[in-house]
Amino acid sequence: MAQHGTEGRSPSPPPSFASLDHWRIVSVAGDDALGWLNDLITADVSVLEPGQAQRSLLLTPTGRIRAEFVIAAHRDRFVLLQDPRQPDPADRLLAPYVLSSKVAGEDWTERAHLFTCRCIEPPSIPDAWTSAPTWLGDGVDVVVPVERSDDLTQELLGVATRLSADDIEAARIAQGVPRWGTELTGAELPQEVGVEGAVALDKGCYLGQEAVARVRNLGHPRRLVLALRSPRTVVAGDAVMVDGTAAGRVTSATPWEDGSAALARVDWRWRAGPFRTATGAPLAARPSA
């Protein structure tokens, strides 16, 4: 008989938060905002309730990734949260498509700050916008006016540990989240970098939809990004081998649980492994959460 309770489960991580001060924050409002966004980006915006968020992409007509971001629904607008490593701000890429649509986009990057809170209920701050899940998956994102940023920081320090940039990077890699400049370069299809979850396969048209559908229905991507674990030390740049043949390369790696967590880009034909680095470190698929 199955046993219920906490046996066999990983312990919950301690309460923590991160201040992502330099992330781009864009507000999109107006009578046509929902339909306009839904016709352009890969997420199905129509299913989002206020306070809900979804990872999304903006693609080229040929299906390549131009931008990656979290889109959050709020009562009277949508808010886009974008990693500043990306060379092109989402609002600048979307602006040419406004035309006669009743849409107003505002760049809030200089007037608001983004916090990611994990395993805690964020304090109630006036004029704050909260949404879940976050870029890292679990947790709650909080957007606050710049003048409220210090107040929120102090309240969070009373109940949680502040994560450094290195901590956030380690968590990203451990959870298998690709990032611009490492796994994402702007030349990939969604299927090549493990972000298919950002694509609503059953909604209407969006930029690049035909190319995405063609790969899904008629073939497969040339390469994949895989989330892997190893009991030994692995570093970015390590060659990934399958039975002595070069199959790909580690793109990101971090120490994790007496070993390493990594992301690696491998050729499609070697996707089943078994994987090792050139120095013999075994690599296995990241366990499901």
N, C-alpha and C positions, 0 to 999 in steps of 0.2 A: 504494500500500500504506500502511496506517495506520502511523504512527510511534508508538512507545512511548517512555515517559520522562516528563520534566517539561515539555517544550516546550508552550507554550500554556496552561499551568496557572497559576493565581494562586499567588503564593508563600504559604507557610504563615505565619500571623501569629505574632509572637514569643510565647514562653511568658508567660502572665499569670494573675492570680487576682484575685478580688474577695471582700471580706468583707461578707456581707449580714447584719449583726448583728441587724437589727430585723425580719427576715422571721419570719413565724409558722411554728412547727414543731409538728406534732401527731402523736402516736403513736396508732395504732389497733391493738389486739391482742385476742386472745380466739378461742375456738373458732369463732365465727360471723363473724369479721371479714371474711374473703374474700367469702362469699356476701352478707353485709349490705352491704358497700361496692358490690359488683357490681350490686345491686338499686337503688342510689341514684344513683351517679355515671355519667358518660358513658363513661369508659375501661373496657376489658375487663381487669379486675384479674386474672382467672384465667390470663392468658397471661404474666404477669410472673414472671420468675425472680429469685431474690435478687440484688440489685445493679442490677436494671433499673428504669427509671422511665418514666413516661408522663404527658404533659400531660392534664388532665381538667377537667371542669366539673361543677357542681351546678346543675341547672336548676329553674325553677318548673314546676308542672304544665302551664302554657301554653308551655313551651319557652324562656322568657327566662333569661338567665344570672344566677344568684345569686352564684356564686363560681367562680374559676378558680385552679388550683393544679397543682403537679407531685405525683404520687403515686409513691413508691418502695417496692419490695418488699424486705424483709429476711427473715432466717431465721425469725423468730417474730412479725413484725409488719409493718405498713405505716406509712410516714411521709409526711405531707402537708406540702408546702412552699408557703407562700402569701405573695404580695406584700402588705405591710401597708397599701398604699394602698386596698385593698378595705375597705369599711366593716364588713362582717360576717365574723368569723372562721369558717372552715370547720367547726371543731368545734362551735361554737354552733349553726350551721345544721343540722348532722347530729344533734345530741343528741336532738331530739324523736322521732327515728325508732328509737332504741335499743329502747324498750319491753322485751320479754322476751328480746331477743337477747343472746347471750353475747359482749358486746363491751365493751372497756374503752378509753376515749379519754383521753389525757393531753396537756395543753398543755406542751410542752417549751420554749416561747419564751424563758423567763427562765433556763433551766438549760442551754441549748445554743446554739451559734452555727452559722450556715451559711456555707460557703465554696464558691465556684464556681471551679474550676481549668480553664484552657483550654490545650491543647497541652502539657500536662505530666502526668506520673504523680505524684499527690499523695504526700507522704511518709507512711510508716506511723505512725499515731498510735494509741496504745491507746484503746479504747472509741469509735473513730470509726465512722461509718456512711457508706459511699460508694455512689453510684448514678449512672447515666448513662442517657440524656442529661440535660442541664440545662434550666432554663427558657429559656435562649438557644439551645438546640439542641445544639451540640457541647460537649464537655467533661465534667467529672465534678463532681458535688456532693459535699461532705463535711460531715457534721454531727458536731460534736465537743462534748463537755461544756465549759461556760464556762471551767473551770479549765485546759483544754488549749488554749484559743484562742490565747493569746500564744505558746505553743510552736509551734503550727502556723504562725502568722504569720511567726515568725522563720525557720523552715525554708523556707517558700515564698519569702521575700524573698531567699534564697540562690540561687534557681534561676529566679525569674520576677519580672515587674513587677507591682506592685500597681495595680489599676485604680481610678480614682475613680468617684464616682457619675455624673459627666458622661460618663466613658468607657463605663460600662455602658449609659447611656441612648443614646449614639451607636450602640453595637453592637446594641442592641435594635431601633432604627429601621432600621439598615442591613440587618438580617436579617428585617425585616418582621414583628416580633412585636408584636401589639397589647397595650396596657396599660390597666389600670383608670384612669379619670379622663381619658383621652384618647380612645382608640377604644372602650373598654368603659365602660358606664355602668350596666348592670343592666337596660336596656330592650331589649337586642338578642337576636335568635336567633343560634345559632352560625354559621349560614350568612351572616349579615350582617357578620361581623367577621373572617372568615378563620381561624376556629379549628375547622374541620371535622375536622382531624386529631386533635382531642381527643375525637372522638365515634366509638365503635365501632358501625358501622352494622349489623353482623351478629350482635350479641349479644342476649341477652334483654332484658326490660323494665328501664327505669330511669326516673327522674322526668323528665317532659317528652318522652319518646320519641315519643308519638303526634304532637305538634306538630312535632317535627323531621322525622319521616317524611312528614308531610303536605306540608311545604314542599318536601321532596326529590322526592316522587312526583307532586305535583299542581300545582306552580307554581314560583315562584322568590322569593327575598327582595326586599324593596323597594329595598335599597341594599347596597353592598359596601364593604369596606375593602381597598384595593389598596396593595401595596408598589411604590414608584416610585423612579426615579433621574432626575436632571437634571444637565446640564453647567453649570448656572447656580445662583445662590443662590435657595433656596426656604425660606420660613419658615412655621411653623404659623399658620393663619388665612388663608393665600392661597387665593383662589378658584380652582377647577379648571374650565377651560373646554373645551368641545368645539365646534369650528367657531363660536366666538363666543357659544355658549350656556352659561350656568352649569350645570355638571354636578355640582358638589360642592365640598368644601373640604379643604385640607390639615389633618390633625389633629396630626401630629408631623413634625419635620424636623430635620436635622443636617447640618453640612458633612461631605462624604465624597468622597474620591478626586477632587480638583479640581472638585468640584461639590457636589451635595446628594443625600442619601437622604431619602425621605419616606414617610409613610403618609397616605392620603387616603380620605375617605368620599365615594363617588359614587353617584348614582342608577343603578339597574339598567339602564335603557335606554341609558345612555351608557357602559356598561362596556367597550366595545371601543375607545373613544377616537376619534381621537388627542387626547391631553391637552396642554394648556398652562395656565400660570397666567395671571391677568389681566394681568400685566406681560410676557407673551410667553415665559416660560421653558418649554422643552419638557419633558414628563414621559413617561418610558417605563417599562414594566414592569421590575421588578428582575430581573436575570439569574439563572437557576437556578444553585444551588451545584454 
